[in-house]
Amino acid sequence: MWKDVTFLVKIALWWNNERYFVDTLRNAIYGSFNPEAAALFRKRYQQHNERVQAVIPSERLLIFNVKQGWKPLCEFLGCNIPSTEFPRENVGLANTRKEFANYAAKTKFTIANIFLFSILLFAAIFILKLTFS
């Protein structure tokens, strides 16, 4: 019987860790909510950009912001500017947030189903033990 209880305790601990998993995933996608960590990420990002600018010759490096549109990109690549408008998808991370919300909802649903199945399995084992004891 204690093995069954231990199993339920493990399931309960895993259930509590689900929130930790979602928070960790959110931090990986959006960055940390810790101001010190966010400052470190910004510093590392700037250091990386500075290193790239120091290593790559300026005639081979385009420092580009998508807000600039086609012109600087096409000039750098030596091609004609397309007649279509520059694509503007995932503005403000709208798509990323939507995908994360869908993933989080599916994860919670899956975990709830596993938890429910575990309880039903425990109940069945318990009833079988009572029946055959």
C-alpha positions, 0 to 999 in steps of 0.5 A, spaced: 500 500 500 505 504 501 508 504 494 501 506 491 501 512 496 509 514 494 506 513 487 501 518 488 506 523 492 510 523 486 504 524 481 503 530 486 510 533 486 510 532 478 503 536 478 506 542 482 512 542 478 508 543 471 508 550 473 515 551 474 515 548 467 511 553 464 515 559 467 521 556 465 518 555 458 516 562 458 522 565 460 526 561 455 521 564 450 520 571 452 526 572 457 527 573 464 522 577 469 528 578 473 531 585 472 538 583 473 538 577 468 534 581 463 540 586 464 545 581 463 541 578 457 542 585 454 549 586 455 551 579 452 547 581 446 550 588 445 557 584 446 555 579 441 553 585 436 560 589 438 564 582 436 560 581 430 562 588 428 569 588 430 570 581 426 566 582 419 569 587 414 564 593 414 563 592 406 560 585 408 556 586 414 549 589 413 546 592 420 539 592 418 532 593 422 526 590 419 523 597 420 527 600 414 524 595 409 526 593 402 531 598 400 537 597 404 537 590 404 536 590 396 542 595 396 546 591 400 545 584 396 545 588 389 538 586 387 532 590 385 527 592 390 520 587 390 514 591 388 510 587 394 510 590 401 515 588 406 512 582 410 510 585 417 508 578 421 509 577 428 509 584 430 509 585 437 510 577 438 503 576 437 504 570 433 509 567 439 504 569 444 499 565 441 503 559 440 505 559 447 498 560 449 496 554 445 502 550 447 501 551 455 493 549 454 495 543 451 500 541 456 495 543 462 490 538 458 495 533 457 498 533 465 490 533 467 489 527 463 495 523 466 493 525 473 486 523 472 489 516 469 493 515 475 488 516 480 483 511 476 489 506 476 491 507 483 483 506 485 483 500 480 489 497 484 487 498 490 480 495 489 483 489 486 488 488 492 482 489 497 478 484 492 484 478 492 486 480 499 
